[in-house]
Amino acid sequence: MIRVADEVRESRAVVALETTLVAHGFPPGEGIAVGLESERQVRAAGAVPATIGVLDGEIVVGLTGDELARFDAAARKVGPRDLAAAAVHGAVGATTVGGTLAVAQTVGIQWMATGGIGGVHRGFPDPPDVSADLAQLARTRALVVSAGVKSILDVPATAEVLESLGVPVLGFRVDTIPLFYGAAGGPPVSARIESAEEAARVARAHWGLGGAGLLVGRPPDEPLEDVEPLIEQALAAARDAGVAGQAVTPFVLSYLHRESGGRTLRANRDLIAQNARLAGEIAAATA
């Protein structure tokens, strides 16, 4: 049921990449370019990318370019609970952070890059929505590089849950959790790190003490500091339209990209590539 690409199987420095951002994170046709650029950045850092998705009855670890092109808006969003059913049903399944981590754990990949992880939705417990990313990260021996928590979520509440789950949040040259589009301003990180090598050392020590997942928050190189009012508008529009559950994120991202004149789209694309490069550097530092 799981097919692992030869170069992934043979490498000691592998970075897992998700497919939900390819299928649902960008306007139609643009996600594939983001996915390929993430792979290019991982390779440039000296590591091997393993983009993960469900395709033709298999969970594929290391999609080809032609296979990646099949992950469009029609793909099913696949978290940890959905992997088996998506494979058995022969669906095109785009893995979330949690779904990607579940596969990575099975095949022994310890490094991952994404845009932002899921977490506690604003207004909790109405709706009572908490991403499966958090629980999966807490039980997976892997380090995830992201631009913090998705900005549409309740970042302080998510940070509290991560603390309760024993997940270290490491700030890459920052003392607070990056706010996705913003460089800083979130809750304090549990520790600050200055290099890829330091991140790798902390991860190894954490795992040696019986710990599991870690999150590295890397701020974007060119942050946007005035997005919060747009996020509030987008979330209100989603509520008015009756959008809920897994459909909220793609709806809000589309709203932000449109209403910002494409600024959030460019920022999202750039930060994903930057995170992939750092994850590749961390993986290469341990090879």
Buried (B, 14 or more C-beta within 10 A) or exposed (E): EEBBBEEBBEBEBBBBBBBBBBBBBBEEEBBBEBBBBBBBBBBEBEBBBBBBBBBEEEBBBBBEEEBBBBBBEEBBBBBBEBBEEBBEEEBBBBBBBBBBBBBBBBBEBBBBBBBBBBBBBBEBEEEEBBBBBBBBBBBBBBBBBBBBBBBBBBBBBBBBBBEEBEBBBBBBEBEBBBBBBBBBBBBEBBEBBEBBBBBBBBBEEBBEEEBBBBBBBBBBEEBBEEBBEBBEBBBEBBEEEEBEEBBBBBBBBBBBBBBBEEBBBBBBBBBBBBBBBBBBBBBBBBE
